[in-house]
Amino acid sequence: MQMKDVIISVTGIQQGADGPDALELVTAGRYGVSPDEILLTWEESELTGMQGTHTSLSVHPRSVVLSREGAMNSQMEFEEGKKHYFLYETPFGSATMGLNTNRIRNSLGHHGGDIEIDYVVDIDQSVVGRNRFFIQVREPKESHANDIRWPN
């Protein structure tokens, strides 16, 4: 799969007991499309609290897999109407969590696009939060610096 440079905007909204909490990250990443998968990768930053973590989003026709490796490790599989379990590892310990995906909206294509995932996370059948994330993928604008004509 040939990968290209892109600009990624990730907005995550967590609906917890204290109300919604949103986080937005705009970063550079890599993007590739093959007949059976769309792959998006980026490095987490200090802003997300996961500095030193490599994140990849693998989009398939019926599911999406979010993998994190490095300072934090996890692999989450999203599939509409299905529940999956994942091991969530942090520097402080790990826990097995349930992931129930309500909705996936995907308009990703060869030149980028958007994906939205709405899901619920639980621990031992106790809901710990309803989450949504929106990812927008755009190709960087080409520089037109060579088109500038400076006065003599």
Wavefront OBJ file of the C-alpha trace (Angstrom):
o trace
v 0.000 0.000 0.000
v 1.398 3.376 -0.973
v 1.176 5.898 1.857
v 1.035 9.687 1.502
v 1.314 12.645 3.846
v -1.977 14.078 5.154
v -3.339 16.489 7.745
v -5.496 14.744 10.347
v -8.023 16.424 12.607
v -9.250 14.210 15.449
v -12.070 15.344 17.739
v -12.973 13.041 20.608
v -16.006 13.588 22.822
v -16.442 11.562 26.008
v -19.806 11.696 27.749
v -19.102 10.824 31.365
v -20.911 11.288 34.669
v -19.708 14.904 34.826
v -20.943 15.781 31.310
v -19.166 15.896 27.956
v -15.427 16.354 27.660
v -13.950 17.157 24.226
v -10.403 16.999 22.919
v -9.224 18.106 19.486
v -5.916 17.316 17.839
v -4.649 18.448 14.453
v -1.517 16.630 13.340
v 0.428 15.341 10.370
v 0.025 11.697 9.487
v 0.206 9.094 6.739
v -2.693 7.718 4.675
v -3.056 4.834 2.252
v -5.858 3.115 0.358
v -5.941 -0.458 -0.942
v -8.888 -2.490 -2.279
v -9.657 -4.006 1.151
v -8.329 -1.456 3.660
v -7.801 2.248 4.333
v -4.903 2.890 6.713
v -4.312 6.088 8.672
v -1.351 6.550 11.052
v -0.084 9.333 13.311
v 2.053 10.004 16.376
v 0.248 11.064 19.543
v 1.392 14.222 21.300
v 1.633 15.601 24.806
v -1.780 17.216 24.228
v -3.515 13.809 24.147
v -1.545 12.535 27.138
v -0.174 9.708 24.990
v 3.153 11.149 23.850
v 5.410 8.365 22.582
v 2.456 6.383 21.175
v 1.985 5.464 17.510
v -1.695 5.272 16.511
v -3.101 3.540 13.444
v -6.673 3.345 12.204
v -7.399 0.446 9.868
v -10.751 0.854 8.094
v -12.373 -2.214 6.526
v -15.770 -2.554 4.811
v -17.541 -3.756 7.996
v -15.185 -2.766 10.824
v -12.552 -0.319 12.046
v -9.525 -1.235 14.177
v -7.765 1.426 16.264
v -4.315 0.304 17.438
v -1.933 2.125 19.754
v 1.650 1.069 20.433
v 4.306 2.672 22.598
v 3.716 4.483 25.888
v 0.110 3.207 25.741
v -0.937 -0.060 24.116
v -4.414 -1.080 23.030
v -6.326 -2.484 20.098
v -9.989 -1.575 19.773
v -12.273 -3.112 17.147
v -15.393 -1.194 16.163
v -18.200 -3.034 14.370
v -21.703 -1.598 14.246
v -24.140 -3.425 16.506
v -21.470 -5.753 17.950
v -19.584 -5.838 21.211
v -15.852 -6.505 21.317
v -13.456 -6.673 24.244
v -10.001 -5.164 24.426
v -7.113 -4.933 26.858
v -6.338 -1.327 27.745
v -2.758 -0.915 28.951
v -1.316 2.191 30.593
v 1.831 2.860 32.583
v -0.354 2.447 35.697
v -1.803 -0.975 34.834
v -4.218 -2.682 32.473
v -7.917 -3.534 32.331
v -10.211 -5.542 30.064
v -12.956 -3.319 28.696
v -16.056 -3.857 26.568
v -16.673 -1.832 23.434
v -20.155 -1.619 21.922
v -20.315 0.329 18.642
v -23.565 2.184 17.958
v -22.669 3.762 14.613
v -19.877 4.132 12.063
v -20.153 6.792 9.357
v -17.396 6.588 6.772
v -16.768 8.814 3.754
v -13.031 8.118 3.404
v -11.719 7.766 -0.137
v -8.513 8.107 -2.166
v -8.057 11.788 -1.266
v -9.156 11.689 2.373
v -12.577 12.313 3.865
v -14.252 11.791 7.233
v -15.087 9.006 9.627
v -17.239 9.153 12.768
v -17.552 6.403 15.362
v -20.086 6.445 18.213
v -19.487 3.800 20.906
v -19.942 2.867 24.558
v -17.164 1.565 26.828
v -17.836 -0.617 29.850
v -15.917 -2.439 32.552
v -17.601 -5.569 33.912
v -20.904 -4.598 32.234
v -20.830 -1.156 33.933
v -20.854 1.684 31.401
v -17.959 4.076 31.985
v -18.728 6.413 29.099
v -20.297 7.048 25.746
v -17.734 8.269 23.272
v -17.660 9.676 19.772
v -14.751 10.543 17.647
v -14.596 12.354 14.366
v -11.561 12.108 12.137
v -11.090 14.335 9.130
v -8.297 13.502 6.662
v -7.108 16.106 4.141
v -4.236 16.256 1.708
v -1.923 19.195 2.492
v -2.378 22.256 0.292
v 0.430 22.675 -2.203
v 2.613 25.676 -1.618
v 2.196 28.446 -4.169
v 5.342 30.282 -3.070
v 6.811 29.974 -6.581
v 3.795 31.812 -8.014
v 4.535 35.014 -6.071
v 5.835 37.842 -8.231
v 7.920 40.289 -6.211
v 8.033 43.916 -7.409
v 11.378 45.070 -8.874
l 1 2 3 4 5 6 7 8 9 10 11 12 13 14 15 16 17 18 19 20 21 22 23 24 25 26 27 28 29 30 31 32 33 34 35 36 37 38 39 40 41 42 43 44 45 46 47 48 49 50 51 52 53 54 55 56 57 58 59 60 61 62 63 64 65 66 67 68 69 70 71 72 73 74 75 76 77 78 79 80 81 82 83 84 85 86 87 88 89 90 91 92 93 94 95 96 97 98 99 100 101 102 103 104 105 106 107 108 109 110 111 112 113 114 115 116 117 118 119 120 121 122 123 124 125 126 127 128 129 130 131 132 133 134 135 136 137 138 139 140 141 142 143 144 145 146 147 148 149 150 151 152
